[in-house]
Amino acid sequence: MGIPTYKVDSFTDIPFKGNPAGVCLLQKAGDTVWMLNIAKEMNLSETAFLVQEIDGFNLRWFTPAVEVDLCGHATLASAHILWETGLLSPKETARFHTRSGLLTVTRQGDLMEMDFPAKIDEPVQPPAGLLEALGVSNPLYVGKNKFDYIVEVESEEKVRNLKPDFTRLGAIDVRGTMVTARSSFPDYDFVSRFFGPAVGVPEDPVTGSAHCCLGPYWSRKFGKTEFRAYQASARGGSLRVRVLGDRVLLAGQAVTILKGELMV
């Protein structure tokens, strides 16, 4: 019998939008090299591997190149599959034990809301080559948190029109870089894009973990704690973001695209 495996589009209610993630439901913990090989085979920005435990699920995330410490869209996809398959009842909280500690997901009407740790940035001087690789001049702000650089530019148009040099960007020793700006449209507060060529993801369509930084960043600038955010990749996706002290609550929807069995 094969391993139940799914492909889910996260942070969208429309198929083929948002960020696709793989979800594999394992009976027991998998070997790290094997899981990385599966992630390479799936060739998605992240593939999630779940093993049921007494008080929740062990959850690990892999890009096609590395295991990562935190991933939003694959966590959302995992919770979506647990509810959709009946492994959890609609009123149950999804509990995930991860490299970033305990993460929970609850259903809030049509949305699923993830409780994640905030990843606060601090202002830094950009490393050599970062702005040139992004194609950004005169940024309004450059900062860095545990995982990524954050760069604010003056307009949504600039965010949307970026054409980074992924070879040069991938040479910088960091998980990824988010570029952000105030939204030009009233439906959203801010927009962003996320680039992670160093970890095998040139551009991530919708990056939940990046909003663990973007939420607190824009909270400081706007003086409020609740936002509608849009990630302006080619696929695009929307999130509701709430900042609560050292936690960030990220909410969105998801759509199952494919289900099958992994045979190896």
Summary of the structure (lengths in Angstrom):
residues: 264
radius of gyration: 17.6
end to end distance: 9.8
largest distance: 56.5
contacts: 938
relative contact order: 0.19
helix: 21%
strand: 42%
